[in-house]
Amino acid sequence: MKPTGQQLVITRRGGAASFDGNALPTITIREQGCSSWNVSPNGRPEYGTVKVPYIDQNTGRQRTKSFETGLEGPSRNVRHVRH
């Protein structure tokens, strides 16, 4: 776990690093130090559709292609066109 803002983030052992890449210190939480706790797993959001812009090589115009993910959720619009 690593503290991030007002949350504790669970990572793989050795995977906690600060923004500059330095390892974060280990934090030990003991029962006597907690009056109560609760865990709410918040994974990455799921999207039902991903919309990706691209440049049509024949016309030079930007087009959008949609892909169904098979998951339930809103659409995700990828903002940047890669050349």
N, C-alpha and C positions, 0 to 999 in steps of 0.2 A: 504494500500500500504506500501511496505517497500523498501528502496533502496538496490539494490544488484548489485555491480559492477557499470556499466553504465546504469542500467535499474531500473525502479520502478516495483516491483512485487505486484500484487493485491492478498490479502489473505482474509480469513474470519476474521471478527472482533475478535480481541484478539489472532489471529493465528500467528502474526509476532513475531518471537523469533530469537535471535542471535544463533550462533553455540553452545554456552554453555547453551542455554535454557532460558536465561534472556529475559524478554520482551523488545522489541525495543520501543523507544520513538515515540510518535505521531508527524507527520510532517504535518503542515498546509501549503498548497500552495495557495497563493492568486493571483487573476488576475493581480494585479499590479506587481507582482514578476515574471511574465512570459511574454515574448515577443511573443512566439508561442509554440504550443505543438501539438502532434499527438499521437494516440494510435494504436499500432499494436499488436493485441492479438496473442501471441505465446504460444499455449498450448503444451501439451506433444506430441511428434511425434507419428504418427500412423504407424503401421506395418501391412503388408498384411499376413505375415507368421512369426511364432515364432518357432525357432528350439531349442530343449532342449536336452542336452546330459543326458544319464543315464547309469547305469551299469547293463548289462544283468546278472541276478542272475544265470542263467544256465551256461553261458560261462565265466563270469568274465570280459568280454570285454565291452568297452564303445561303446554305440550305440547312434544314434540321432533320435529323433521323431520330425516330423514337424506338426504344427497345423495351419490351416487357420483361420484368425480372422474375415473374412468378410469385412475388411477394405481395402482401397487401400494404397499401400506404399511398401517400401522395406522389406526385411527379417530382423528379429532381432535374433541374436544368443545369447542364454543364455550361459555364460561362465563357471559357476561353477556347478559341479555335486553335488547334495545333496544325502547323504546316509541315 
